[in-house]
């Protein structure tokens, strides 16, 4: 999976809002994207791309990003998250969100099918230009994956992603937002175990559901990729190597070989737990006890000992250092956007 998306992908996404009068340079600046070369040597990270998606939707008041024949009110993104969490099972949540978007606009249609032991979630967009529709389908497939993560409180293990887009930069690789292998096909969709449809919600809508959903996905992208793209860091404290291999549908020995380059499973797990703990301490007001429980520690003292050994600092010192990294600046903007959209 590439570390960033190429310039061509970004210009395709922004083309809809530029046609409606927004400045390309202003959208890039608002999304904290610094384009030095203006070609595919410029790579944009997933967090910046998520911020770009929000800025383009809000910039023209259209969650279809100017890429479809009809618009989608951005208010439906926050409404969709709350509708999902009001459902009993994941299947109910997907179907309810699909009905919501069908009512909202003809721009995007979401369909859920089952075939034997697999579930298929497909997205179809209506656009005057086929390339615009293909890209918008990918945007909403990623958004539905985030809905499912938010409902489950963890990443959904996806077996395969298909796309109608022959220009998709993840073809024959792993999808940047979903983590599963990407192949060209007649529909844009994702295939996952049918048994997941019966899962019940493990999350509850808070004051800022957009940010809660964003944060869960960003942690999955930033810190959970070593877990094969199908688990989150909240899982890292609890999963054994065997569990990780099963989620990736590979043998334990294959997973162990994949992790050799990062120093092995234990090192990767510890490194990811440190990153997750620091992210929670700096990005939330959650207590050390709550963070310890989320990451699988028996109590706050165990987490304090682990962080002291790994970083030489205490949770209080880490929290006092504040947020300073570039990626955290992106998160701050996303948190503010989430709060505004949920107001």
N, C-alpha and C positions, 0 to 999 in steps of 0.2 A: 504494500500500500504506500503510495507516494506521500512524502511529508507535506506537500502543499499542492493546491490546484493551480494550473497554469493560467497565464494571462488570457488566453483565448476563451477559457471557460468563464472568466470574470466578465469579459466584454460581452459575451453572449447574454449573460444574466442581466447586465445593466442596459442592454440595447432597448428594452421596452420602455424604461423610464426616460432614457435619453430622447427617444422619439416623442415623448410627451413634454419635453422641455427642461428636464433636470440636467444640471451640469455633471458630466462624468467626473471631472476633477473634484468637485465638491462632495459627491457621493463617496469617492475614494477616501478623501480626507476625513469625512465623518465616520468612516468605517475603519480608520486607523490603518489604511493600506497605503504603503509607500512604494510606488512603482518607479524603480530606478532605470529600467531599460525599456519598458513599454513593449516587451515581447515575452515569450514563454520562459525566459530566464527568471522573470519575476514569479515567485510562487506565493500564494496566499493561503494561510492556515485556516483550518476549519472554524476556529473561533471568530476570526475576522470575516469569514464568509457568512457565518450566522448573523453577525452584526450588519453586514452588507444586505442580507435578505430583509432584516427588519427595517433598515434605512430606506431601501427601495420601496417596500410596501407602504411605509408611512409617508414617504416623500410624495407619492401620488395618490395616497389613500386607496390603495388597491393591493390586496394580498395575492393577487395573480401577477404582480410585478409588471403590469403592462404587456404581458406575454400572451394573453388570451383574448378572445372576441368580446367577453364580458368581464366585469370586474368582480372582485370578492371584497366585501367590507372587512378590513383588518380586525374589527371587533369579534369576528367569528373565530379567530385563533384562540382568544382567551375563553370564549364561550365553549369551544370544543373541548378544552382541557377540563372545564368544570362538568360538562355533560358526561365525559368519559368516566370521571371519578364517581359520578352518581349511579353508575351501572353496577350490576352484580358480578358480571364476569367479563373477561377480556373480549369474548365474542360479542357480548351486548355492547361493550364500549365501542368497538370498531364499527358495528352496524349503526349505532346511534350517531357517531361522528359522521359516517357516510351519509346518513339521512340529513344531518344538519347542513353539510356542504351541498347536497343535492337541492335543498330548499333555498340555500343562500344564492346559488349561481349555477349557471351551466358551464362555467369555466373548467371545473374539475369534477370528475365523477370517480368515486371510490367503490370498489367491489370486493367482496369477500366470498371465496369459494372453498370447498373442501374436496380433496381427491384422496381416497384411501386414508393414510395416516398423516397427510400433509394438509396445511392450510395455505391458501394463496390469496394475498392481498394485492390487488391490481389497481392502478391509477390511470385514468385517461383524461387528457386535457384537450380543450377545444380552442384551436388557434388558427389564424389565417396562414401562418407559416409553420410547416412541419417541424423545423428545427426549434422554434419557440415552444411548440407543444411538447416536444421531447424533453427539453430542459425543465419546463414547468412540471412535467410528470415526475422527474427526478426530485425536484424540490419538495413536492407533496408526498412522495414516497418516503423521503427522509423525515418529513414532518410527522407522518403517521408512525414511523418507527419511534420517534420521540414521544408521541402520544402513548404508545404501548409501553415504553420505558417508564413513563410517568405513572401509568396505571399500575404496572407491576412493581415499581420501586427498584427495578434492576433492568439491565439490558435483556432484550428478547433474543434468544439464540436463533439467528436466521441462517438457513441452509444455503440459499442462493438468491441472488438478485438478477433479474432480467431487465433489459432496457431496449427500447426501440431506437435509441440514439447511437448511431454508428460512430459518432464523434465523442462519445463519453470517454473521458481520459482514464477511467478505471477499468475499461474493458480488459477481460482476462486477468484482472488483478482483484484486490479487495475494495469494496465500496468505502469511500472516505467517511461516510456518516453512519454506515450500518455494519461494516466490518466483514461482510460475507462476499464470496466470489461473485464477480459480475460477468454476465454473458449477454450477447445480443440475442434478442428474441422478438416475437410478434407483439408482446405487451410489455409495459413497464410494471414490474411488481416484485414481490419478495415471497419466498416460500419458507415456511417454518413449521415445526411440529404441531400437528392438529391438537394434541393434548393440551397445549398452552391456552386454547380458547376457553377452557373451563376454569382457568385461574381467576382468583378473586383479587380485588385491589389491595395492595399493601401500602398505598399512599393515601393521603387525605389533603384536599385543597386547603392551602394556607392563604395568607394575605396577598402573596405575590406568586400565583401559580405559574405564570410565564417564566419567572426567574427560577423557580424550583425545577421546572422542566428543563430549562436551559442548563442549569448547573449540573443536573444529573447526566445530561448528554455530554457536556464539556468534560466532566470527570472521566466519563467513558472514553472519550477521544484522547484527552491529554495524558491520562494515567493508566487506562485500562487496556491499551492496545496489546500489551504483552500477553494478556489473557485471551489471545486469539481473536479479539474483536467481538466477543460475545459474552462478556461479563463486566461488572462494574467494580470499582474499588471497594465499595462496601462489602463485596463478596470476597475480596482478597484475603481478609483475615480469617475466613472460614473455609475456603476451598483448599482441597488437597490437589496434588498434581493429577491424580486420577480423575477428579471432578472436572478440572480444566480440560483435560484430554477428551473426556466424554462430551463436553459442551462443544468442542471443536470437531467432534466426530473423527478423531484420530486416536492412534494407540498411545499409551503412556510413553513408550520409548521414542515415538516420533515427536511428541510434545517436548520431551526432555532434550532431544537434539535441537529443536527450534530455539530453545532457551539457552543453549550453550554459549552463544555469542554475547548474551547479556550477563554472563557469570553464573548461569544456572537458575533453577526455579526459586531456591531459597533467597538468593541475592535479589532477583527480580521482584519477588514478593515483598521483601523488606523495603526495597527502594520505592515501590509503589505505595506501600503503607505510609512511609515517611511523607511522600508527596501529598497523599490524600489528607493526612493529619494536618500538615502545614496549610493546605488549601482551606480546610474547614476552620482552622484556628484564625486565619487571617480574613477569611471571606464571610464568616458568620459570627453571631453572638452565642452560638450553642455552647453549653457548658462542656468542660473537659470530660465529665462523666458521660454526657450524651454522645460525644464524638468517640469515646472509647467503646461504648456499646455498639455504635454504628460500624466500627471497624473490627469488631469481633473480640475485643479485649474484655476480660472478666470484670475489671474495674479501672478507675482513672489512674490509680497508682501504677498499674502495669503499663499503661500507655506512657506515663511520665518517665518510667524507667527506660522504656524502649527508645523514646525520643532523646533522652539524655545520652544514652549510649551511641545512638546513631548520628546525632547532630551536635552534641555537646551543650545543648541548650534545653531549657524547660518550656512547657507549653505557654507559660506566662511571658517568657522572653520572646518566643516566636510570635505571639499575638501582638506584643508591644512593638515589634519591628514594622508592623503594618504591611500594606500592599504596595509593592513598588515595581514589579515586573511588567513588561509590555503586555503580556497576555492577560495579566490581572487588570490592566487599564481597559482592555476589551470587555472583560467580565463586569467591571464597574458600569460601563455604558449599557451593557445588556441588562443588568439589574435595574438600572434607572428606566430603561424602556419598558421592561416588564411591569414595573410599578405603575408607570403611566398608562399602559394598556389595560391593566386590571382595575384602574380607578373607576 
